[in-house]
């Protein structure tokens, strides 16, 4: 394939008019910017464009042959939908070159209003495999901003298999966790990173401690900022990047100054042009590199582009950390000052007369038996297996289905949250195998696996919390694509849940108890700290020890390591919404879930029994009074908390 | 043609820069601006100031105390006009406010403490016990506290809550005395940058926050009485014009904030069950919802 200036697009971030002019003057082929509405980067309202400025910016860019993309990349709550619809109509009139979107609801709305502006899938859409890309392409997505955990060779494969345009971050501030799958800020502070309000808990200082003893474990601690990813910089690997088939090279930083953006654009522009003009004669320009390096914010890394970077991608000492957004806080406890939600009286909500279904996610057959014995209607099995636990074999699944059939309850097989090509291949095989084992359904975690399951399996399919379901149009999209039940986002507050439940075309399930994951990372924290590498897999450090991150508020966040060596960082406190069940029933929620995969089989039994009893009392319709002593009875080794429920009013 | 350097610390001060440009444009002068911004990186300021000096600028407009200090520290005699410096004398930029005496002058950014105390009284008429949460390593915070203690004597009883480093905010909940009616935040980098954690604990304890840093209001403080950075910048533009016409910066008095503005957050008020007085809402320059 011959290169032209069209096949390698240099894409610059723009926050203000001044930056727009600077980026274009410096040689950007395209720019992306946000309007005042439904856009990430909401910390600073002055780094966005109002409707009039948006229109002018498009005219300005087009007059200079520069493409302009508008970010409409927030998750959308139910009450925001009318506003989004109007905004999309406005954008359709002013015709930017594309919209960068996150919420699946936008795909529904685009069809509804016959939007003619091309759509690009945001990095928040959890896109790692060809099936997700194809699912999005069915809805007119022409370009995917891929996850930063993908290597260039994985990108080449995706490009070859799907033909979609790929956009890849080449420079700037990166998340340590999988974007779109980090719930730390949203659940603890009520300020969701998926709604443009990330408070960056990954940039807090942490100590790595042994989970059992609480003692520090690193002989030589490289520094407290254990999740502080260095800035991405692909300048040193431009030839590999260009030849990978990525078509758009994206610079991060919509809150950056004109000076900062124009320097980066100018230096990359120069190198790209030199390469396109004469790839064989291309040489690395040490002077330009020096300039880029001198004006860096943080130190640089190529992150995952050339393979898992391990310790080399983390700026442990935090010396160059430009600014902070928050410090660690004690998570809200279940017995703290937050008021218990009290339902309105006198409602005749019909859902109150239904017996609520209780599902429990379990790690092994002992826990599954315990859950069923104590009143669970559904057990979720499969997906991630956390060390030292083992993945579910076909034999185990067969035994689980037998146990469920005997009790006339259900077993549903789940799939991992992050699904790269390897896992997608394994799941395709699993789905085929399940046709004879006949579990009672599948639960999938991303739109690619939804598509694959729909095409290859006869089982009924439901979707997990990782779809970040916030509104009924997203539920409609899931239904259109084969789902028969959906899980509500972990970040939704009571008010948002109530609104969603009123309008959803699908039955909704809500997670009400359990050890919840704040972040999922391809970075292995213990091996980076203790071995200084990304030796992958090490098959060693997590075989008989458990680790936690201790923050400056004294909270311990356990690290769970799965069979793919991904690290899952738990919140310090386990979710417990037992005192809020009456209000949730009132809101019309009839499917409840306990995330019990990190619990012993005994604890799974105790918690399942407690929720079963309370739900049954509520469904019986008698006068209900919550007995606070139950909280003590269901206490496990970890403290209980209430996540986003502390918020009286949601943002 | 005059060459004017603009040395900025963060985008938070964009309004001051816009005001400065507008102040100078009104003066009928031919000027070219050379703009540099450290984007929050304090350690880059001396290098950026040096870059302006190399461009042979006739004057530097410095936004923030560290930017002003970097500009004044340059060798040679480039005049410096600064804002919104809290304490120009304490920061070593001028000898006295009336007679700066050196190569710098400008507009101080501190709102008089008496006006702040009166504002808090009007905002929270029944408040008695006020906690002052401040960065103990920030000289601006120490100055503001000293002024505020004098101004608030007789109005409130004050409890000092010093934070030495950012991580101290993580345990703020354990340090809040039980009977506080509000938290007052003097200016100070560590508190401003980690405001979300302060707001988190304040909300859990039902405490309204009055801040000195305007961006904290949309982010969860109840209110603030703050300088208008655009106006300060504009006044600096007029001072710069005097200097370009031949006046000595050392002879131009440092200006002070004369018309501070009220900012309020009605979302926070509703969350805390606080009723904002209609007269205050009318007076407010900005009301966030």
Interface residues (C-beta under 8 A of the other chain):
Chain A: X16 X43 X44 X45 X46 X47 X188 X189 X191 X199 X205 X255 X256 X257 X258 X259 X260 X295 X297 X320 X322 X323 X324 X325 X326 X327 X328 X329 X330 X332 X336 X337 X338 X551 X552 X553 X554 X646 X648 X649
Chain B: X11 X14 X35 X36 X37 X39 X40 X41 X44 X166 X167 X169 X170 X171 X173 X193 X194 X195 X196 X197 X200 X201 X204 X205 X206 X215 X218 X219 X267 X270 X271
